[in-house]
């Protein structure tokens, strides 16, 4: 292998390693630590994905209207390690979710934990302070 081929392969390898990191965001870039939220709602869907899974819930607002909220969590692998199971998070399940509001004011938030009606609590493996370690 000549020097030009080696340099090209090295550059390609570096690009492939760096690109996924660029797509990921820090907590403070998207969410406001000074805007904590606690909401109760019913799951409409759960998207198990990496680097973030998402919980979509319907929340009845102060005006009685249903608001659709999207809650970012840690990745599917991290959730599974913390005890989350797909069969626990089916549509219609009532939850209380704690987390932080998106900086842009949308109905998007970063979850730190969820609590089921029976009191079972799961940590969201999120990138928020206190959420990433699972301690709170």
Buried (B, 14 or more C-beta within 10 A) or exposed (E): EEEEEEEEEEEEEEEEEEEEEEEEEEBEEBBBEEEEBEBEBBBBEBEBEEBBBBBBBBBEEEEEEEBEBBBBBBBBEBBBEBEBEEEBBEEEBEBBBBBBBBEEEEBBBBBBBBBBEEEEEBBBBBBBEEBBEBEE
